């Protein structure tokens, strides 16, 4: 349902004068993003670009309040419609960061509701070519952006700093992605393309952008980190190390190889993980993982939902709720997947899906330790093995197929959590 605009936000201190634009080295245009919405790390707020019915060009930022008993939206229109390429990112205090592009100027503004209107806090600008917002930081009070280049990529603090955008790190190589590795805003994983190969590295933002290798499955493979859960250490990975592009999983700091289960290999479909169940400390195999499944391009198959966990032998496929903001959602610690949706009858709704449950034999970590749990492969016909037969082993993995344990990465001699 749509509620009246929220009460006036607490007074916001006037922002200091916007600093002059800072010049970066990139000269590539920012592509439009297609994510349904962006959700804070704690699941309290979301933000997206919306448009009223019958006005296809009148885009405006919209904040979703998800932490209340019943979700509701607050429109945050500015003085003129937004461009479809405008990025929005929710902050933990309910404000929404807006990233607008004017020529080669990337302008950042915080929006908040003021009764019938929209308040704005200008934060300054960065002058460069390509620049995109990184996923919401765990702390929720700061926002970061990545400016990739052919030889070097820059990490910027664009909200939450003292005097406008601040340059934090220059990472050699062209970087993409962006996954937070810990419960703070310190360790950021980036997929770095260097010398023709893509490997994930960890960037320590508290040590002047010190770079450490994080994921190298095989010497000649392209390895990308898609998701990580700080509590359990579960990693979702995409790599061509098995011979073709596959989804796999590993454990941050673990010693076992990355595994590429057949259950995640759905021919002619695109499978993208978008949320990991939190709270499963020391039991990564029990984490629920939400998957976006897309039909073949041009096939008219649309998108639907997949539920999976590392200890499972198959993906549970479900129809997505009508109006799902595709690829968006979050898990509760109790294993409930929350999916935001918007329809004509319900402009702001959250569908709740119970995640896959573990069989009794796998329910307790002591009964199924990490060293003994794996994914059973399907047989040649695609069916699960007969219950009376032992499951066949996973396909052989390339040598040294494991993520580099973070505590062994050269982060200035510090442990990951220090």
C-alpha positions as MATLAB code, in Angstrom:
seq = 'XXXXXXXXXXXXXXXXXXXXXXXXXXXXXXXXXXXXXXXXXXXXXXXXXXXXXXXXXXXXXXXXXXXXXXXXXXXXXXXXXXXXXXXXXXXXXXXXXXXXXXXXXXXXXXXXXXXXXXXXXXXXXXXXXXXXXXXXXXXXXXXXXXXXXXXXXXXXXXXXXXXXXXXXXXXXXXXXXXXXXXXXXXXXXXXXXXXXXXXXXXXXXXXXXXXXXXXXXXXXXXXXXXXXXXXXXXXXXXXXXXXXXXXXXXXXXXXXXXXXXXXXXXXXXXXXXXXXXXXXXXXXXXXXXXXXXXXXXXXXXXXXXXXXXXXXXXXXXXXXXXXXXXXXXXXXXXXXXXXXXXXXXXXXXXXXXXXXXXXXXXXXXXXXXXXXXXXXXXXXXXXXXXXXXXXXXXXXXXXXXXXXXXXXXXXXXXXXXX';
ca = [
       0.000    0.000    0.000;
       1.061    3.592   -0.432;
       0.974    5.722    2.687;
       0.935    9.495    2.912;
       4.381   11.064    2.865;
       6.373   10.334    5.998;
       6.729   13.026    8.651;
       9.322   15.659    8.092;
      12.818   14.251    8.513;
      14.932   15.469   11.426;
      16.682   18.726   10.686;
      19.711   18.186    8.544;
      22.737   20.351    9.106;
      23.500   22.521    6.081;
      26.166   20.981    3.938;
      29.421   22.856    3.454;
      29.863   24.535    0.102;
      30.352   21.961   -2.608;
      34.017   21.597   -3.485;
      35.191   22.083   -7.028;
      34.965   18.947   -9.159;
      37.874   16.563   -8.784;
      39.374   15.346  -12.022;
      39.803   11.634  -12.555;
      41.411    9.853  -15.468;
      38.506    7.891  -16.932;
      36.795    8.858  -20.184;
      34.057    6.242  -20.653;
      30.314    6.811  -20.351;
      28.340    5.271  -17.508;
      25.820    2.648  -18.728;
      22.261    2.615  -17.378;
      21.616    0.099  -14.597;
      18.701   -2.302  -14.646;
      18.433   -3.474  -11.025;
      14.896   -3.421   -9.645;
      15.924   -1.549   -6.502;
      18.778   -1.190   -4.054;
      18.383   -2.306   -0.414;
      20.426   -1.239    2.601;
      22.654   -3.872    4.178;
      20.313   -4.171    7.186;
      17.141   -4.368    5.075;
      15.566   -1.253    6.613;
      15.249    0.889    3.472;
      15.295    0.540   -0.280;
      15.407    2.996   -3.152;
      14.614    2.859   -6.832;
      13.701    5.042   -9.797;
       9.954    5.014  -10.391;
       7.578    6.679  -12.844;
       3.849    7.349  -12.731;
       1.487    5.435  -14.989;
       1.112    7.129  -18.356;
       4.302    9.182  -17.979;
       7.135    6.989  -19.304;
       9.717    9.792  -19.187;
       8.939   11.193  -15.718;
      11.423    9.268  -13.594;
      11.790   10.194   -9.923;
      13.549    8.637   -6.881;
      11.356    6.636   -4.538;
      12.241    5.490   -1.014;
      10.816    2.287    0.418;
      10.591    1.978    4.199;
      10.964   -1.742    4.933;
      11.691   -1.745    8.656;
       8.142   -0.758    9.694;
       5.252   -3.120   10.430;
       3.949   -2.520    6.916;
       6.184   -1.249    4.089;
       5.379    2.096    2.493;
       6.871    4.385   -0.123;
       7.787    8.053   -0.158;
       8.275    9.773   -3.540;
      11.266   12.132   -3.666;
      10.830   14.116   -6.886;
      13.253   16.918   -7.664;
      12.721   20.051   -9.696;
      12.820   18.082  -12.935;
      12.518   14.433  -13.997;
      15.542   12.209  -13.573;
      17.383   10.515  -16.417;
      16.846    6.743  -16.645;
      20.580    6.291  -15.970;
      20.420    8.113  -12.608;
      21.571    5.877   -9.753;
      19.919    5.871   -6.331;
      21.170    4.319   -3.103;
      19.381    4.240    0.280;
      21.182    5.311    3.457;
      20.596    3.881    6.933;
      19.061    7.165    8.169;
      16.322    7.113    5.523;
      17.877    9.586    3.132;
      18.525    8.605   -0.490;
      21.753    9.300   -2.343;
      21.265   10.326   -5.965;
      24.023   10.088   -8.564;
      23.353   12.267  -11.597;
      25.561   12.619  -14.668;
      25.872   15.914  -16.534;
      28.454   15.655  -19.279;
      31.520   14.333  -17.477;
      30.423   15.602  -14.081;
      29.102   13.040  -11.594;
      26.969   14.985   -9.123;
      25.957   13.546   -5.739;
      22.977   14.727   -3.683;
      21.166   13.419   -0.604;
      17.370   13.597   -0.749;
      14.935   13.440    2.181;
      11.185   14.087    2.563;
      10.090   17.477    3.908;
       6.320   17.146    4.212;
       4.963   17.849    0.747;
       8.378   18.473   -0.810;
      11.850   17.050   -1.144;
      14.883   18.369    0.699;
      18.313   18.211   -0.925;
      21.825   18.226    0.508;
      24.437   18.745   -2.245;
      27.604   16.729   -1.705;
      29.784   17.865   -4.596;
      30.928   16.221   -7.821;
      33.626   14.115   -9.428;
      34.650   14.878  -12.987;
      35.446   11.746  -14.963;
      33.993    9.437  -17.572;
      32.707    6.156  -16.132;
      31.676    5.959  -12.481;
      29.128    3.765  -10.693;
      27.922    3.478   -7.123;
      29.137    0.457   -5.170;
      26.618   -1.671   -3.215;
      25.394   -0.234    0.105;
      28.136   -0.360    2.716;
      27.561   -2.429    5.879;
      27.640    0.638    8.134;
      24.949    2.433    6.155;
      26.281    5.924    6.853;
      28.700    6.156    3.939;
      28.478    5.530    0.216;
      31.232    4.605   -2.219;
      31.742    4.666   -5.977;
      34.078    2.990   -8.450;
      35.636    4.713  -11.472;
      37.183    1.983  -13.639;
      39.880    2.699  -16.171;
      41.981    0.703  -18.598;
      45.110    0.867  -16.422;
      43.847    1.911  -13.003;
      40.553    2.144  -11.144;
      39.638    4.633   -8.440;
      37.539    4.110   -5.317;
      35.729    7.219   -4.053;
      33.915    8.035   -0.837;
      30.975   10.063   -2.180;
      28.745   10.402    0.926;
      29.624   10.477    4.600;
      32.936   12.277    4.275;
      33.876   15.632    5.738;
      34.237   17.789    2.611;
      32.530   16.215   -0.373;
      33.858   13.318   -2.462;
      37.179   11.898   -1.265;
      39.547    9.770   -3.294;
      40.391    6.643   -1.266;
      42.317    4.256   -3.480;
      43.806    3.698   -6.907;
      43.832    0.016   -7.843;
      46.047   -1.069  -10.771;
      43.987   -2.630  -13.557;
      40.392   -2.228  -14.690;
      38.021   -3.146  -11.855;
      34.345   -4.059  -11.735;
      31.902   -5.665   -9.306;
      32.184   -4.728   -5.659;
      31.430   -6.963   -2.645;
      31.910   -6.047    1.026;
      33.837   -8.734    2.883;
      33.346   -7.745    6.515;
      30.776   -6.063    8.726;
      32.446   -2.675    8.389;
      33.338   -0.374    5.508;
      36.923   -1.551    5.438;
      37.461   -4.567    3.168;
      36.116   -4.322   -0.368;
      36.456   -7.075   -2.984;
      36.826   -5.991   -6.610;
      37.130   -8.054   -9.789;
      40.314   -6.794  -11.386;
      41.224   -7.310  -15.037;
      44.993   -7.242  -15.401;
      47.153   -8.654  -18.178;
      44.165  -10.266  -19.858;
      42.864  -12.158  -16.788;
      40.236  -11.261  -14.206;
      40.880  -12.139  -10.554;
      39.206  -10.889   -7.385;
      41.327   -8.793   -5.059;
      40.673   -7.365   -1.585;
      41.153   -3.616   -1.119;
      41.780   -2.374    2.418;
      40.243    1.105    2.565;
      41.777    1.772    5.982;
      45.312    1.167    4.682;
      45.351    3.572    1.728;
      43.802    1.039   -0.628;
      46.302   -1.754   -0.019;
      45.540   -4.572   -2.487;
      45.727   -8.291   -1.674;
      44.916  -11.347   -3.823;
      41.660  -12.934   -2.718;
      40.491  -15.379   -5.390;
      42.640  -17.275   -7.854;
      41.182  -20.624   -8.845;
      43.520  -21.466  -11.714;
      46.340  -19.499  -13.242;
      44.609  -19.051  -16.600;
      40.990  -18.720  -15.396;
      38.766  -15.668  -15.034;
      37.402  -15.665  -11.464;
      34.805  -13.235  -10.126;
      33.250  -12.878   -6.679;
      29.488  -12.328   -6.824;
      28.377  -12.428   -3.183;
      29.914  -12.897    0.252;
      28.477  -13.326    3.737;
      30.714  -12.057    6.522;
      29.163  -14.245    9.229;
      29.417  -17.657    7.612;
      32.182  -16.855    5.150;
      30.155  -18.238    2.232;
      31.337  -17.022   -1.193;
      29.411  -17.253   -4.469;
      31.799  -17.281   -7.401;
      31.645  -17.284  -11.188;
      34.610  -18.821  -13.003;
      35.588  -20.558  -16.221;
      38.128  -22.750  -14.402;
      36.031  -25.936  -14.961;
      36.225  -25.379  -18.732;
      33.171  -23.164  -19.205;
      31.553  -20.344  -17.243;
      30.117  -21.858  -14.045;
      28.734  -20.833  -10.674;
      30.620  -22.157   -7.675;
      30.934  -21.701   -3.947;
      33.710  -21.599   -1.393;
      34.378  -20.455    2.150;
      36.357  -17.357    3.011;
      39.490  -18.559    4.784;
      38.596  -22.193    4.089;
      40.999  -24.852    2.863;
      38.684  -26.883    0.631;
      38.546  -26.281   -3.127;
      35.899  -24.112   -4.705;
      33.061  -26.423   -5.789;
      31.006  -26.158   -8.976;
      27.839  -28.185   -8.294;
      25.817  -29.505  -11.201;
      22.675  -28.240   -9.481;
      23.676  -24.667  -10.343;
      24.248  -25.511  -13.981;
      20.959  -24.803  -15.780;
      21.459  -25.082  -19.562;
      20.310  -22.112  -21.670;
      19.419  -20.131  -18.533;
      21.254  -17.325  -16.778;
      21.568  -17.848  -13.018;
      22.573  -14.893  -10.824;
      22.754  -15.079   -7.003;
      21.492  -11.915   -5.311;
      21.138  -12.612   -1.561;
      22.646  -14.894    1.118;
      20.917  -15.788    4.373;
      22.798  -14.207    7.306;
      23.300  -15.557   10.802;
      24.632  -19.002    9.865;
      27.939  -18.560   11.685;
      30.398  -21.404   11.000;
      27.804  -23.287    8.929;
      28.103  -21.912    5.385;
      26.508  -25.055    3.908;
      23.236  -24.166    5.674;
      22.953  -20.670    4.202;
      20.011  -20.072    1.922;
      20.959  -18.436   -1.376;
      18.448  -16.580   -3.542;
      18.947  -16.848   -7.299;
      17.548  -14.829  -10.153;
      16.926  -17.137  -13.121;
      16.482  -15.583  -16.578;
      15.219  -17.386  -19.646;
      17.094  -17.360  -22.948;
      17.589  -13.941  -24.510;
      14.797  -13.399  -27.013;
      12.965  -16.489  -25.812;
      10.307  -14.619  -23.863;
      10.912  -16.738  -20.779;
      11.152  -13.821  -18.358;
      12.692  -14.102  -14.895;
      11.858  -16.300  -11.933;
      13.227  -17.314   -8.558;
      15.602  -20.020   -7.423;
      16.334  -21.139   -3.845;
      19.467  -23.116   -3.063;
      21.968  -23.832   -0.337;
      25.395  -25.473   -0.605;
      24.283  -28.655    1.180;
      21.375  -29.157   -1.223;
      21.326  -31.367   -4.306;
      19.056  -29.237   -6.440;
      17.713  -25.731   -6.993;
      14.129  -25.126   -5.958;
      12.571  -23.037   -8.748;
       9.559  -20.828   -8.007;
       7.492  -18.276   -9.872;
       8.374  -14.731   -8.862;
       5.625  -12.601   -7.314;
       3.792  -10.345   -9.724;
       5.557   -7.003   -9.994;
       8.777   -8.275   -8.422;
      11.530   -5.674   -8.557;
      13.615   -8.227  -10.379;
      16.831   -9.344   -8.749;
      16.055   -7.583   -5.448;
      15.496   -9.137   -2.038;
      16.960   -9.939    1.350;
      16.984  -12.806    3.830;
      16.005  -12.755    7.468;
      18.124  -14.706    9.920;
      15.236  -17.170   10.316;
      15.452  -18.206    6.675;
      12.642  -16.115    5.185;
      13.330  -14.508    1.807;
      11.711  -11.084    1.352;
      10.990   -9.911   -2.199;
       9.841   -6.320   -2.888;
       7.170   -5.881   -5.550;
       5.008   -3.130   -7.014;
       1.758   -3.525   -8.950;
      -1.122   -1.250   -9.832;
      -3.150   -2.639   -6.936;
      -0.216   -2.738   -4.478;
       2.382   -0.054   -5.258;
       4.543   -1.179   -2.323;
       4.581   -4.768   -1.163;
       6.918   -7.446    0.172;
       6.354  -11.113   -0.632;
       7.815  -13.598    1.850;
       9.094  -17.006    0.857;
      10.351  -19.711    3.201;
      13.808  -20.859    2.242;
      14.883  -24.447    1.552;
      15.063  -26.579    4.678;
      17.839  -29.001    5.485;
      17.153  -32.742    5.849;
      17.403  -34.018    9.399;
      20.788  -35.612    8.756;
      22.184  -32.238    7.741;
      20.432  -30.095   10.313;
      23.213  -30.076   12.919;
      26.722  -28.837   12.083;
      28.287  -31.592   14.159;
      26.501  -34.207   12.039;
      27.650  -32.665    8.784;
      30.904  -30.752    9.192;
      32.270  -28.693    6.322;
      34.925  -31.253    5.542;
      32.249  -33.882    4.852;
      29.533  -31.896    3.070;
      29.445  -31.425   -0.677;
      27.041  -31.175   -3.570;
      26.046  -34.382   -5.302;
      26.179  -34.240   -9.073;
      23.225  -35.254  -11.175;
      23.464  -38.226  -13.457;
      23.726  -37.919  -17.231;
      19.955  -37.657  -17.611;
      19.787  -34.753  -15.159;
      18.014  -36.711  -12.415;
      19.164  -37.040   -8.833;
      20.970  -40.278   -7.931;
      18.844  -43.088   -6.545;
      18.591  -42.798   -2.734;
      20.037  -46.287   -2.259;
      23.170  -45.409   -4.212;
      25.984  -43.192   -2.960;
      26.023  -39.867   -4.800;
      28.686  -39.577   -7.491;
      31.536  -37.173   -6.745;
      31.662  -33.662   -8.123;
      33.609  -33.181  -11.368;
      37.354  -32.938  -10.784;
      38.458  -29.412   -9.982;
      41.559  -27.784  -11.418;
      44.656  -27.735   -9.256;
      44.790  -25.092   -6.530;
      41.068  -24.443   -6.866;
      40.397  -22.507   -3.729;
      39.988  -18.919   -2.639;
      43.010  -17.464   -0.916;
      42.213  -17.444    2.836;
      41.722  -13.809    3.768;
      43.757  -14.165    6.947;
      46.681  -15.230    4.761;
      46.335  -12.297    2.371;
      49.092   -9.701    2.864;
      46.973   -6.997    4.501;
      49.890   -5.283    6.159;
      50.282   -8.151    8.625;
      46.800   -7.648   10.073;
      44.072  -10.236   10.386;
      40.895   -9.551    8.476;
      38.953   -8.406   11.451;
      41.613   -6.305   13.131;
];
